[in-house]
Amino acid sequence: MKLVYKDVIKPVGGIVPSYRRQRKTMCSQKTVFQKEHYDKKKIIRVLRATSPDDVLEKRLLIQKLMTSYTIKSVPVYFPKIYRVRPVEHPGLFRNLKELWSPPPDCVKKYGRVNGPGKPIFYAAENPNTALKETTPNGQVSLCLELEFKDPESKPCHYVVGAHEEFHRRGVKTKCDNDPHVEDFLVEEFRKETVVGNRSSYEFSSLVSEVFFESSDLDGLIYPSVQFGFKWLNIAFRPESVNKLYSPKNVTVFVGRQGLWAKVGSGFIIDGDRIEYVADNLTIENLPSISKDGIDMLKVLFLPQTKP
């Protein structure tokens, strides 16, 4: 996906002055800087040893860890983004809001960037990344394509754990922050998840809360673990994606042996209702799809009565 470069870097909520500024001051402050390095390492050790159930203690430690951390937005925007939702029950996703971020009472688990009860709009820079992140083999999924509304606007994103990928694309994103904190963030936002283990996302979600609460960021950009950190995911505040992007269309996919077959399209009618049309193929002949998946496709492509 092409990144569009902005010529103005908008600093976002720098929590306190950066370490670079500290190193350029009096020699006596160099000792303070070195001691802060030690303190950060100690906080990270205590943080990792904290009980999984002590969320409040972890949050306080993370707030302390992020003291003196500088946030600077990335001068880019994504002309298009993609959001995928697996179809788990027939008859779902007949309107646009069902493809959007869920309401707070429906968010029960930790995600990479969200905690329980705190919805985030997850998207990716291309459909393959969005599908790879969410779609198991044989699963029917819907991919929502959104377009950036106003190229003159300047969204505020921060990059976590994907500086090398941006550097490869010719965009500098790295700030002069404590290397121990940077290493911690990279590890957490690149961590392989373990099914059923809530701690897989707990640190990254708490760090994300601190980022969003301490700044006016629209979203966090982090690498796709499923694609070997090459492509990018974007986690938006729900209100920011409403402001920045417009939904354009929906594509129906079925996962097949690590690839995805397009089996239909969804058209957004009157700004909300979605009508699905099957491609010219016999869905029963698709390999690696369960009977439940076939039934879901049949229901999805049934003509709907207009309200």
C-alpha positions as MATLAB code, in Angstrom:
seq = 'MKLVYKDVIKPVGGIVPSYRRQRKTMCSQKTVFQKEHYDKKKIIRVLRATSPDDVLEKRLLIQKLMTSYTIKSVPVYFPKIYRVRPVEHPGLFRNLKELWSPPPDCVKKYGRVNGPGKPIFYAAENPNTALKETTPNGQVSLCLELEFKDPESKPCHYVVGAHEEFHRRGVKTKCDNDPHVEDFLVEEFRKETVVGNRSSYEFSSLVSEVFFESSDLDGLIYPSVQFGFKWLNIAFRPESVNKLYSPKNVTVFVGRQGLWAKVGSGFIIDGDRIEYVADNLTIENLPSISKDGIDMLKVLFLPQTKP';
ca = [
       0.000    0.000    0.000;
       1.327    3.425   -0.952;
       1.859    5.769    1.978;
       1.189    9.433    1.266;
       3.844   11.600    2.873;
       2.875   14.773    4.702;
       5.367   17.622    4.716;
       4.483   18.703    8.240;
       5.192   16.599   11.299;
       2.692   17.402   13.975;
       4.032   16.761   17.468;
       1.396   15.008   19.518;
       1.158   15.465   23.235;
       4.860   15.193   24.121;
       4.454   13.999   27.695;
       7.665   15.765   28.835;
      10.825   16.909   26.997;
      12.779   14.175   25.252;
      15.992   12.593   26.494;
      17.924   14.296   23.722;
      17.203   17.606   25.399;
      18.318   16.224   28.776;
      21.641   15.031   27.377;
      22.380   18.500   26.024;
      21.986   20.171   29.421;
      24.339   20.298   32.416;
      26.766   17.467   33.075;
      25.181   16.834   36.482;
      21.945   15.885   34.748;
      23.755   13.119   32.874;
      23.746   11.148   36.124;
      19.987   11.642   36.385;
      19.626   10.385   32.832;
      21.692    7.269   33.586;
      19.700    6.621   36.760;
      16.451    6.918   34.793;
      17.782    4.217   32.471;
      18.252    1.977   35.489;
      14.840    2.853   36.871;
      13.152    2.017   33.572;
      14.822   -1.390   33.490;
      13.681   -2.011   37.064;
      10.101   -0.961   36.286;
       9.991   -3.371   33.339;
      11.230   -6.249   35.551;
       8.608   -5.476   38.219;
       5.944   -5.100   35.537;
       6.621   -8.545   34.095;
       6.540  -10.079   37.591;
       3.216   -8.469   38.557;
       0.234  -10.784   39.053;
      -1.952  -11.111   35.923;
      -4.978  -10.086   37.989;
      -3.450   -6.850   39.299;
      -4.409   -4.653   36.344;
      -4.400   -1.415   38.378;
      -0.829   -2.001   39.558;
       0.257   -2.745   35.988;
      -1.375    0.433   34.735;
       0.378    2.540   37.394;
       3.719    0.949   36.522;
       3.162    1.592   32.810;
       2.282    5.235   33.499;
       5.528    5.538   35.443;
       7.426    3.754   32.663;
       6.086    6.172   30.046;
       7.136    9.258   32.019;
       9.581   11.261   29.860;
       8.352    9.446   26.749;
       7.843   11.682   23.702;
       5.049   11.013   21.216;
       5.413   12.403   17.699;
       2.878   11.761   14.977;
       3.861   10.216   11.647;
       3.442   12.533    8.607;
       1.563    9.997    6.489;
      -1.944    8.831    5.782;
      -3.334    5.706    4.141;
      -5.457    6.483    1.033;
      -7.392    3.255    1.683;
      -7.754    0.989    4.700;
      -9.421   -2.409    5.113;
     -11.334   -3.974    7.990;
     -12.297   -7.678    8.053;
     -15.026   -9.352   10.097;
     -15.414  -13.160   10.101;
     -19.010  -14.307    9.543;
     -19.816  -16.493   12.543;
     -23.603  -16.614   12.243;
     -25.928  -16.527    9.204;
     -27.855  -13.324    8.727;
     -25.285  -10.987   10.307;
     -23.703   -7.915    8.699;
     -26.753   -6.644    6.880;
     -25.884   -3.053    7.798;
     -22.708   -1.034    8.036;
     -22.656   -0.605   11.816;
     -22.198   -4.361   12.225;
     -18.908   -4.069   10.315;
     -17.773   -1.094   12.422;
     -16.136   -1.166   15.841;
     -18.430   -2.825   18.426;
     -20.167   -0.951   21.267;
     -18.327   -0.979   24.639;
     -20.584   -3.608   26.229;
     -19.682   -6.083   23.459;
     -15.903   -5.771   23.995;
     -15.191   -8.584   26.469;
     -11.529   -9.410   25.819;
      -8.146   -7.767   25.522;
      -6.954   -6.938   22.009;
      -3.582   -5.720   20.835;
      -4.664   -2.111   21.430;
      -7.876   -2.362   23.488;
      -8.955   -3.496   26.921;
     -12.366   -4.904   27.896;
     -15.143   -2.366   27.376;
     -12.928   -0.116   25.217;
     -13.657   -0.481   21.491;
     -11.016    0.202   18.853;
     -11.454    0.231   15.073;
      -8.853   -2.246   13.788;
      -7.836   -1.995   10.132;
      -4.905   -2.781    7.840;
      -3.213   -1.084    4.906;
      -4.241   -3.818    2.434;
      -6.915   -6.554    2.308;
      -4.443   -9.455    2.475;
      -3.067   -8.217    5.805;
      -6.551   -7.703    7.246;
      -7.568  -11.212    6.124;
      -4.386  -12.837    7.394;
      -4.885  -11.250   10.811;
      -8.471  -12.432   11.224;
      -9.477  -15.260    8.889;
      -8.803  -18.961    9.621;
      -8.847  -21.552    6.851;
     -12.330  -22.259    5.537;
     -13.839  -19.183    7.241;
     -16.211  -16.819    5.452;
     -15.168  -13.188    5.988;
     -16.303   -9.731    4.909;
     -13.725   -7.104    3.983;
     -14.808   -3.470    4.276;
     -12.868   -0.964    2.139;
     -12.685    2.651    3.316;
     -11.250    5.720    1.555;
      -9.567    8.745    3.095;
     -11.928   11.714    2.969;
      -9.714   14.782    2.786;
      -6.051   14.635    1.673;
      -5.601   18.148    3.073;
      -6.307   17.000    6.641;
      -3.464   15.785    8.840;
      -4.296   12.668   10.865;
      -2.167   12.004   13.923;
      -0.692    8.499   14.068;
       2.102    7.076   16.189;
       4.259    4.126   15.128;
       5.062    1.320   17.565;
       7.404   -1.504   16.599;
       7.393   -0.724   12.862;
      10.138    1.882   12.514;
      12.233   -0.346   10.223;
       9.328   -0.797    7.813;
       8.748    2.964    7.631;
      12.480    3.547    7.194;
      12.388    1.117    4.248;
       9.650    3.283    2.746;
      11.666    6.459    3.253;
       9.801    7.904    6.253;
      11.563    8.615    9.547;
       9.352    7.767   12.529;
      11.670    7.051   15.435;
      11.901    9.482   18.347;
      14.844    9.800   20.715;
      13.248    7.868   23.576;
      14.702    5.580   26.229;
      15.977    2.447   24.408;
      14.810    0.138   27.209;
      11.254    1.465   26.882;
      11.436    1.211   23.067;
      12.608   -2.411   23.295;
       9.739   -3.194   25.679;
       7.176   -1.660   23.313;
       8.594   -3.449   20.269;
       8.453   -6.781   22.105;
       4.852   -6.283   23.222;
       3.503   -5.050   19.874;
       5.275   -7.856   17.995;
       4.363  -10.608   20.420;
       2.858  -13.829   19.097;
      -0.484  -14.405   20.795;
      -1.486  -17.519   22.673;
      -5.140  -18.509   22.325;
      -6.912  -18.182   25.668;
      -4.039  -16.290   27.303;
      -5.245  -12.781   28.087;
      -1.736  -11.641   29.086;
      -0.691  -11.859   25.430;
      -2.282   -8.443   24.861;
      -2.477   -6.993   28.354;
       0.691   -4.885   28.308;
       0.195   -3.559   24.769;
      -3.440   -2.650   25.493;
      -2.512   -0.774   28.689;
       0.298    1.075   26.898;
      -2.172    2.005   24.151;
      -4.572    3.427   26.738;
      -1.794    5.647   28.081;
      -0.934    6.808   24.539;
      -4.537    7.699   23.696;
      -5.221    9.375   27.042;
      -1.995   11.436   26.953;
      -2.369   12.805   23.419;
      -4.758   13.602   20.587;
      -3.669   10.624   18.501;
      -6.114    9.314   15.917;
      -4.496    5.897   15.816;
      -1.549    3.623   16.476;
       0.338    1.926   13.629;
       2.034   -1.388   14.376;
       3.383   -4.276   12.278;
       1.464   -7.367   11.214;
       2.779  -10.317   13.206;
       1.019  -12.707   10.810;
       2.919  -11.242    7.836;
       6.338  -11.263    9.486;
       6.176   -7.551   10.456;
       6.269   -6.387    6.823;
       2.792   -4.909    6.379;
       1.014   -2.537    8.744;
      -2.061   -2.536   10.964;
      -3.772    0.646   12.139;
      -5.835    0.851   15.333;
      -8.089    3.940   15.314;
     -10.172    5.648   17.902;
     -13.747    4.952   16.661;
     -14.511    8.679   16.478;
     -11.349    9.299   14.423;
     -12.128    6.746   11.724;
     -15.624    8.291   11.403;
     -13.977   11.668   10.850;
     -11.215   10.543    8.481;
     -12.643    7.731    6.303;
     -15.714    6.895    4.227;
     -16.879    3.295    3.611;
     -16.924    2.323   -0.072;
     -17.742   -1.363   -0.548;
     -17.595   -4.864    0.933;
     -15.967   -7.990   -0.508;
     -16.883  -11.552    0.542;
     -13.921  -13.924    0.924;
     -13.387  -17.567    1.862;
     -10.040  -18.642    3.323;
      -8.357  -21.460    1.382;
      -4.994  -22.946    2.411;
      -3.506  -19.627    3.450;
      -5.064  -17.787    0.496;
      -8.461  -16.136    0.050;
     -10.982  -16.575   -2.701;
     -13.384  -13.770   -3.541;
     -16.892  -15.219   -3.743;
     -19.070  -12.105   -3.781;
     -19.495   -8.380   -3.241;
     -21.486   -6.173   -0.915;
     -22.984   -2.852   -1.991;
     -23.730   -0.128    0.569;
     -27.215    1.276   -0.005;
     -28.564    4.481    1.569;
     -25.379    4.843    3.602;
     -26.038    1.838    5.837;
     -27.830   -1.203    4.379;
     -25.662   -3.808    2.605;
     -26.865   -5.976   -0.293;
     -24.660   -8.951   -1.234;
     -24.259  -10.440   -4.717;
     -22.515  -13.760   -5.399;
     -19.836  -14.109   -8.060;
     -20.400  -16.525  -10.919;
     -19.237  -19.693   -9.215;
     -20.742  -22.691   -7.465;
     -20.001  -22.174   -3.790;
     -20.505  -25.883   -3.006;
     -17.398  -26.636   -5.076;
     -15.118  -24.404   -3.001;
     -12.399  -26.471   -1.295;
     -11.640  -26.210    2.429;
     -15.008  -24.808    3.432;
     -17.302  -26.427    5.948;
     -20.994  -27.101    5.504;
     -21.670  -24.289    7.998;
     -19.627  -21.965    5.795;
     -21.635  -22.955    2.725;
     -24.893  -22.373    4.626;
     -23.668  -18.931    5.709;
     -22.885  -17.995    2.119;
     -26.309  -19.131    0.960;
     -28.005  -16.984    3.612;
     -25.694  -14.034    2.930;
     -26.556  -13.979   -0.769;
     -30.324  -14.298   -0.299;
     -32.118  -11.254   -1.700;
     -33.252   -8.964    1.092;
     -36.620   -7.262    1.322;
     -36.253   -3.490    1.371;
     -37.490   -1.940    4.634;
];
